[in-house]
Amino acid sequence: MRYRLTFVAGVALGYVLGSRAGRERYEQLRKCAERVAQNPAVRNAAESAAQQGRGFAGKAYHSVSERVGDRVPAPVAERVRSLRERGQNPGDDWGTGNV
């Protein structure tokens, strides 16, 4: 029983010390990531990649919709139609690059 109590106390102490050191390291990593994210070059590269991705997605959508045509099941076609209409709302800026 004495050994179990010693073991449990050691685990508890190790957990407390490890979590404190881990939290400090986490905060360091988070601050570093924030500095990188605020870098104008990184932000420009991310926006450029997002715009290219939206362009490729639009091309792929049109290519697939032309090839598939009316062979899509009705529920899927209805869902795509509703998403397309939702994307045309002026208040919805998802996927347009407007922030």
Long-range contacts (C-beta under 8 A, 24 or more apart in sequence): 47-97, 50-97, 51-97, 54-95, 54-96, 54-97, 57-95
